[in-house]
Amino acid sequence: MKKVTSKDGTIISFDQSGTGPAIILVVGAFNDNTTGIPLARSLEQHFTVFNYDRRGRGESGDAESYAIEREIEDLDALIAQAGGSAFVFGYSSGAILTLRAAAHGLNISQLALYDPPPSGAKAGELAPQLTDLITAGHRGDAVELFQTEAVGIPAAVVAQMRNAPFRPGLEKMAHTLVYESIILQPLPTGLIASFRIPTLVIDGEESHELLRQSARSLADALPKGQHLTLKGQGHNIVPEILAPVLEDFFLTEKK
């Protein structure tokens, strides 16, 4: 992976592939750059794709304390690496991070968001509990708290996943769930109304109703928002369905 240094000195690792206008993939909770690899492969015929590990995950570094501003600076460093301007795709809680980044003034020309969760809901209240669990070394409990209270997975299903082969990977990045909870705290007053970037808000027809409601409400509130539902799709990214939608929006949308 390639490396770029964020403003606070943290090293951010990323893969770069393809040719064409730059697009940066920003993933959500429980995700690292491996989540974006299949989508990157589907987009790289038309875009130069930057698929990165957010801080605290994969091969990227971290800092002793967290602030949303540091993640915004990470994305800004990637935009500079991409030539100073980029399209951005945000997935799940990564969609809310990109909204915050764009409102902060980053040079994002167009934005596409998939299944953005509601900000200011239960997920945004979990940071203190998650911090206590991580500090005490109870990473598995932190994972399960986020799964049940933020994602809404039934407790019985969460219990069944305890021995799943992917569980160690979730526990390894459990500290970043604190970051997700902070990101999902209420957005600043006026942020949405002041937004002037063309934005496509996408939801999956089979996604949780809260995510679908959030997507519709956000698209309606954004001055340059559009809404699209992917029929037959859930919360997981299916590149062969999503990539053509992103290509159409980013390559044909009139500024």
Secondary structure, 3 states (H helix, E strand, C coil): CEEEECCCCCEEEEEEECCCCEEEEECCCCCCHHHHHHHHHHHCCCCEEEEECCCCCCCCCCCCCCCHHHHHHHHHHHHHHCCCCEEEEEECHHHHHHHHHHHCCCCEEEEEEECCCCCCCHHHHCHHHHHHHHHCCCHHHHHHHHHHHHHCCCHHHHHHCCCCCCHHHHHHCCCHHHHHHHHCCCCCCCCCCCCCCCEEEEEECCCCHHHHHHHHHHHHHCCCEEEEEECCCCCCCCHHHHHHHHHHHHHHCCC
